[in-house]
Amino acid sequence: MHPLDPLLQNNLQWSEKIRHDDPDFFPTLSRQQAPTYLWIGCSDSRVPANEICGLLPGEVFVHRNVANIVVHSDLNCLSVMQYAIDVLKIGHVIICGHYGCGGVRASLGNQKFGLIDNWLRHVQDVITKHRPHLECIADDDGRVNRLCELNVIDQTINAAQTTIVQAAWERGQKLSLHGWVYGLQDGLVRQLGIDISSAEELRAAMATQWEERGPSLYQPGESDSKK
């Protein structure tokens, strides 16, 4: 027996169920891809975009990397954004992190992990930017969860600053960017209050002191399992 046989069997059962419930599902899906949303999230296997939002395949375009980072040197992420915005004409970009993120937690520590340390430098830049605020949070988990939120906010601003988004706004395309954080313990999304739909809103977001927006939206007593 091949170790991947259970996955193939699951796929067969899933396909049969879908075709039984909706015989036109796969023929329709194969003819077109017309998602409304681009999801930029963490690679963590516990944060599946479609399931979280109750969407079917084809309804959300997805890019994932460790710690949901958007940087101007990442041609993979930028290529996904360019295709989603310029070709698919999506209307919303959602940058979604999650509480208890292992990449964010690693960025706060001194342990070395190898190649990924270079990638996590981007999160450490967020730490440097917000260090006085983060140092006021005594609880380690609370500090991690607040950094998860601040990282999403900064990555949302990074995404809005890309030439791809700027060009879309300049040609009059309706496009909004949103920052969310997902709770592993309760399955709920928290909106972080950052929604950017124009160059003017981007300037306002960049001028906002997000550290002063109050404590983390994560409720006291919640404890996500660590990655």
Beta strands, then each sheet from edge to edge (+ up, - down):
strand 1: 37-42
strand 2: 60-65
strand 3: 92-98
strand 4: 176-182
strand 5: 189-196
sheet 1: 2+ 1+ 3+ 4+ 5-
end
